[in-house]
Amino acid sequence: MSNVEADPAELVCGDLPAPARTVTVLTPRDVPLGGPRAMRVRRTLPQRQRSLIGAWCFADHYGPEDVAATGGMDVAPHPHTGLQTASWLFTGEVEHRDSLGTHAFVRPGELNLMTGGHGIAHSEVSTPDTTTLHGVQLWIALPDEHRHTARDFRHYAPPVVEVPGATVRVFLGSLAGSTSPVPTFTPLLGAELTVAPGARLELDVDPGFEHGVLQDTGGVTVAGTKLTSGDLAYLAPGAAGLELVNDGTGPARILLLGGTPFTEEIVMWWNFVGRTHDEIAAYREAWQAGSDQFGRVEGYRGAVSWLPAPELPHARIKPRRNPTA
């Protein structure tokens, strides 16, 4: 998914670790994807309190949206560098095309992972049969040694794993005895969990990971802290277990994200991840000039053939770090 804000913030992100047993709740902000009828998303990463969770550097949570009212998703070809995009749906279907030549569909319970590395372009359009659109779009920052890697695309439909009180789909990393075969450039975890009413789970997790719990439907308590829909709970490294409780009357669905702390400082602006302001400016110039760095997306039939980049900010943005808790 593109970040289609008209005036995107330039962020220099490098997080400081928090004490091990702290739970920090990040509340989302609404962002419109396009014009007056556009679908709105709830963005929880990045923000002032926290820029990354592991290498996860961007999280948009959207829906359930009535496509008849919003027009659904129609994002023209746009570029990415220095990152991977992870698309995960709960309801609906999205058609994906990219400059690697991929033509694929994002469907509920199936991961589409695109690697932008040195440069890639793609488009995303909800399909005509989609009436309700509901899902998440996540970005993963690539470490310096791999951030210019070649374009890539992976699709994976994880099995449903039953654990006492919940079902689990692991799309990246390992959890509850299930391991995704999709390779990552840093240690990561990505999983969907549906927790039964009244269930209490104690999940074994990697103590070297920091974790994020993104609440979708229902409500859960994470390590004693209650979440509501759209909240993202951050937990610092140090604990080998994660407690989840659903004390509601219906099932609760969450995404569990995790990874080793990402120690490199990154600059994010629009759809680019780089290391300096000047590097971001060069990416923008290359995209505007139609550089082969990003390739061409074939088969997109929207109203515009490509998404132009916004103007760069006039001033350099100073580095931002998370406050220590």
HUKAKA-V30099 format. One record per residue. N is the residue number from 1. RES is the residue in one small letter. PSI is psi in degrees with one decimal (NA if undefined). OMEGA is omega in whole degrees, 0 to 359 (* if undefined). D_FIRST is the distance of its C-alpha to the first C-alpha in Angstrom with 1 decimal. Layout:
# HUKAKA-V30099
N|RES|PSI|OMEGA|D_FIRST, N|RES|PSI|OMEGA|D_FIRST
This chain:
# HUKAKA-V30099
1|m|144.6|177|0.0, 2|s|149.6|165|3.8, 3|n|101.8|187|6.7, 4|v|21.2|174|8.8, 5|e|138.8|181|11.9, 6|a|-27.8|181|14.9, 7|d|70.3|185|16.6, 8|p|142.4|178|14.4, 9|a|144.4|171|16.7, 10|e|123.2|186|17.7, 11|l|130.0|169|18.2, 12|v|112.9|193|20.6, 13|c|128.7|174|20.2, 14|g|104.6|191|22.9, 15|d|146.6|172|23.9, 16|l|141.5|181|27.5, 17|p|148.7|175|28.6, 18|a|162.2|178|29.9, 19|p|150.9|195|32.9, 20|a|-39.0|188|32.6, 21|r|14.2|179|33.2, 22|t|136.7|171|31.2, 23|v|119.3|178|28.5, 24|t|125.6|180|26.3, 25|v|120.7|177|24.4, 26|l|122.2|179|21.3, 27|t|145.2|186|20.6, 28|p|161.6|169|17.3, 29|r|145.3|181|16.9, 30|d|134.8|178|15.5, 31|v|125.6|177|12.8, 32|p|136.5|176|12.6, 33|l|78.8|176|9.6, 34|g|-139.3|189|12.0, 35|g|-161.5|188|15.7, 36|p|-27.1|178|18.4, 37|r|11.1|189|17.5, 38|a|151.7|173|13.8, 39|m|142.5|178|12.3, 40|r|146.4|177|12.6, 41|v|157.7|177|11.0, 42|r|114.4|186|13.2, 43|r|123.8|179|12.5, 44|t|-19.5|173|15.0, 45|l|139.7|353|14.1, 46|p|161.4|173|15.1, 47|q|178.5|190|18.2, 48|r|-40.4|184|21.8, 49|q|-28.4|185|23.2, 50|r|134.1|181|21.0, 51|s|-37.5|183|18.4, 52|l|156.2|167|17.9, 53|i|107.5|195|19.1, 54|g|-133.9|176|20.1, 55|a|0.2|176|17.4, 56|w|117.4|188|14.7, 57|c|-0.7|184|13.6, 58|f|132.6|179|10.6, 59|a|114.5|173|10.4, 60|d|130.2|182|9.0, 61|h|124.7|186|11.3, 62|y|153.2|176|11.5, 63|g|-178.9|1|14.4, 64|p|127.4|182|16.7, 65|e|133.3|174|16.0, 66|d|108.4|185|18.5, 67|v|-31.6|178|16.8, 68|a|-30.2|181|20.1, 69|a|-35.3|186|20.0, 70|t|-17.0|185|16.5, 71|g|-6.5|178|15.7, 72|g|-153.4|183|12.8, 73|m|127.9|174|9.3, 74|d|90.6|183|9.7, 75|v|114.8|182|7.3, 76|a|164.9|178|9.7, 77|p|132.2|182|9.8, 78|h|161.8|189|8.8, 79|p|163.7|169|9.9, 80|h|148.1|171|9.7, 81|t|151.9|169|13.0, 82|g|19.6|185|14.7, 83|l|171.3|168|12.1, 84|q|145.4|174|10.8, 85|t|130.9|178|7.6, 86|a|115.6|181|9.1, 87|s|131.2|182|8.1, 88|w|121.9|182|11.1, 89|l|148.1|169|12.4, 90|f|-36.8|180|15.7, 91|t|143.8|176|16.2, 92|g|-168.9|181|15.1, 93|e|138.4|180|13.6, 94|v|133.0|178|10.5, 95|e|129.3|182|11.4, 96|h|131.5|171|9.7, 97|r|141.3|179|11.5, 98|d|172.1|184|11.6, 99|s|-0.7|169|14.5, 100|l|-13.8|183|16.1, 101|g|6.3|181|17.1, 102|t|134.7|169|15.2, 103|h|108.0|187|15.1, 104|a|170.7|179|14.1, 105|f|136.1|174|13.4, 106|v|122.0|181|11.6, 107|r|158.5|181|14.6, 108|p|135.2|177|16.0, 109|g|14.3|180|17.4, 110|e|133.5|181|15.9, 111|l|132.8|165|13.8, 112|n|117.5|182|11.5, 113|l|114.4|180|11.5, 114|m|131.9|179|10.6, 115|t|121.5|182|12.7, 116|g|-32.6|175|12.1, 117|g|-121.9|182|15.6, 118|h|-27.9|178|17.5, 119|g|134.1|177|14.8, 120|i|157.5|173|12.4, 121|a|149.6|178|10.5, 122|h|164.9|176|8.5, 123|s|157.5|181|7.8, 124|e|125.3|183|6.7, 125|v|127.0|174|9.7, 126|s|142.3|186|11.6, 127|t|158.1|183|15.0, 128|p|-30.5|181|18.2, 129|d|-6.1|181|19.8, 130|t|123.3|177|17.2, 131|t|-29.3|179|19.0, 132|t|130.7|181|17.3, 133|l|128.7|187|13.6, 134|h|120.1|181|13.5, 135|g|-162.5|179|11.5, 136|v|151.2|171|9.5, 137|q|125.9|186|6.5, 138|l|144.4|174|8.5, 139|w|146.5|179|9.1, 140|i|122.6|178|12.6, 141|a|136.2|178|14.7, 142|l|138.5|178|17.0, 143|p|160.1|188|20.7, 144|d|-40.8|184|22.6, 145|e|-16.2|182|24.4, 146|h|4.3|191|21.3, 147|r|-9.5|175|18.8, 148|h|22.4|182|19.8, 149|t|164.6|183|19.7, 150|a|160.0|176|19.1, 151|r|147.7|179|16.0, 152|d|158.4|177|15.8, 153|f|131.8|178|14.3, 154|r|142.4|174|15.8, 155|h|137.4|180|16.0, 156|y|130.1|176|18.2, 157|a|97.7|185|19.7, 158|p|147.9|176|21.6, 159|p|156.9|174|24.9, 160|v|122.6|180|25.8, 161|v|129.0|178|28.2, 162|e|127.9|170|30.8, 163|v|159.8|181|32.1, 164|p|115.0|177|34.6, 165|g|1.1|184|32.9, 166|a|161.8|167|29.3, 167|t|149.6|187|27.2, 168|v|134.8|169|24.7, 169|r|115.8|182|21.9, 170|v|109.5|181|21.3, 171|f|-21.0|172|18.2, 172|l|141.2|177|18.8, 173|g|-153.1|185|22.2, 174|s|141.8|177|25.2, 175|l|140.8|173|26.4, 176|a|37.2|178|29.3, 177|g|3.5|180|30.6, 178|s|135.8|182|27.4, 179|t|130.6|176|25.7, 180|s|139.5|176|22.6, 181|p|-3.9|184|23.4, 182|v|121.4|182|20.0, 183|p|150.7|176|20.9, 184|t|160.8|183|19.4, 185|f|-15.6|171|20.4, 186|t|158.8|178|21.5, 187|p|126.0|185|22.9, 188|l|159.8|170|20.3, 189|l|133.9|172|20.3, 190|g|123.1|183|17.8, 191|a|145.9|171|19.4, 192|e|131.7|177|19.5, 193|l|136.4|171|22.9, 194|t|115.1|187|24.7, 195|v|128.0|183|27.8, 196|a|153.5|177|30.8, 197|p|133.8|178|32.8, 198|g|1.5|184|35.3, 199|a|147.7|174|34.0, 200|r|119.7|182|34.2, 201|l|143.9|169|32.5, 202|e|100.8|184|33.2, 203|l|137.0|172|30.7, 204|d|124.0|180|31.7, 205|v|163.5|180|29.1, 206|d|119.0|181|29.2, 207|p|-14.7|177|31.1, 208|g|-6.1|180|29.5, 209|f|147.3|158|26.0, 210|e|151.8|187|24.6, 211|h|152.3|172|22.8, 212|g|135.4|177|20.5, 213|v|110.9|180|20.9, 214|l|117.0|182|18.2, 215|q|125.5|176|20.1, 216|d|-86.1|180|18.7, 217|t|157.5|180|21.8, 218|g|-152.4|179|25.4, 219|g|136.4|177|26.5, 220|v|160.0|171|27.5, 221|t|125.2|182|29.7, 222|v|113.2|180|28.5, 223|a|40.4|177|31.5, 224|g|-1.8|182|33.3, 225|t|124.6|183|30.5, 226|k|134.6|177|29.4, 227|l|154.6|170|25.8, 228|t|169.7|186|24.5, 229|s|130.0|179|21.3, 230|g|-17.2|179|18.3, 231|d|150.4|174|20.3, 232|l|114.1|179|19.5, 233|a|130.2|177|22.8, 234|y|133.8|176|23.3, 235|l|127.4|181|26.2, 236|a|163.3|177|27.6, 237|p|163.3|173|29.1, 238|g|-23.7|182|32.6, 239|a|139.7|179|32.8, 240|a|-1.8|179|33.2, 241|g|151.2|178|32.5, 242|l|121.0|181|30.1, 243|e|128.5|176|31.6, 244|l|131.2|180|29.7, 245|v|130.5|173|31.7, 246|n|103.1|180|30.9, 247|d|17.0|178|33.9, 248|g|-175.8|183|32.6, 249|t|-6.5|179|33.7, 250|g|168.7|179|30.6, 251|p|153.1|178|28.1, 252|a|131.4|180|25.5, 253|r|133.8|180|22.1, 254|i|161.8|164|20.4, 255|l|132.8|176|18.0, 256|l|117.7|180|20.0, 257|l|145.9|179|18.4, 258|g|168.9|177|20.7, 259|g|165.1|175|21.8, 260|t|143.5|181|24.4, 261|p|133.3|181|24.2, 262|f|109.1|190|22.3, 263|t|-9.4|181|25.1, 264|e|146.3|175|23.7, 265|e|132.3|180|22.8, 266|i|155.5|174|19.4, 267|v|125.2|177|18.3, 268|m|129.6|173|14.7, 269|w|132.8|183|14.0, 270|w|-117.3|182|11.1, 271|n|17.2|183|8.8, 272|f|143.6|167|12.1, 273|v|125.3|179|14.1, 274|g|-155.9|181|17.8, 275|r|-20.5|181|21.2, 276|t|161.1|175|22.7, 277|h|-44.0|183|22.3, 278|d|-35.5|178|23.9, 279|e|-43.0|177|21.5, 280|i|-42.3|179|18.5, 281|a|-37.6|179|20.6, 282|a|-38.9|176|21.3, 283|y|-44.9|180|17.7, 284|r|-45.7|181|17.2, 285|e|-41.3|180|20.5, 286|a|-41.0|179|19.7, 287|w|-45.2|181|16.5, 288|q|-30.0|182|18.6, 289|a|-2.3|181|21.4, 290|g|32.4|183|19.7, 291|s|147.3|174|20.4, 292|d|-7.1|177|20.5, 293|q|-31.8|185|18.8, 294|f|-13.5|180|15.5, 295|g|-168.2|183|17.0, 296|r|143.0|175|16.5, 297|v|119.9|181|14.3, 298|e|141.2|172|17.0, 299|g|-7.0|178|17.2, 300|y|133.3|186|14.6, 301|r|35.5|180|16.8, 302|g|-176.5|184|15.2, 303|a|-29.2|177|17.2, 304|v|151.2|186|16.2, 305|s|-19.4|179|15.9, 306|w|162.3|182|13.5, 307|l|109.7|180|11.8, 308|p|151.2|180|14.5, 309|a|144.7|173|14.2, 310|p|170.5|175|15.9, 311|e|144.2|176|19.3, 312|l|152.5|174|19.9, 313|p|153.6|183|21.8, 314|h|-28.2|183|25.6, 315|a|152.2|174|26.4, 316|r|141.3|180|25.4, 317|i|131.1|179|24.0, 318|k|151.5|179|26.2, 319|p|142.7|176|25.1, 320|r|137.4|176|24.3, 321|r|154.3|177|25.4, 322|n|141.9|173|25.5, 323|p|146.1|175|29.0, 324|t|138.3|183|31.1, 325|a|NA|*|32.0
